[in-house]
Amino acid sequence: MLCAIYRSSRRADTYLYMPHPADFSTLPEPLRQHFGLPIEVMVFALQHGRRLAHLTVDELRRHLSDPGYYLQLPPPVENLLKQHKESQG
């Protein structure tokens, strides 16, 4: 199975993994609106043993079969001021 990765034109560090060739009409409308124009990053074969940054190949395969995509969001931004205030009591 081939997988395509697209980055969002609207949101930094947001990526969408879809079976290749991608059919964006299958995505929920709110996701399409918030994601913006998908910009292709790469296409690769899903093979056992391949290392992915945030999930395993088996997890990605499950997402690609249901719901048909995997949305990778950036980690939450740390509120350093809040952390500092909490540490000061």
Beta strands, then each sheet from edge to edge (+ up, - down):
strand 1: 2-8
strand 2: 15-19
strand 3: 38-45
strand 4: 70-72
sheet 1: 3+ 1- 2+ 4-
end
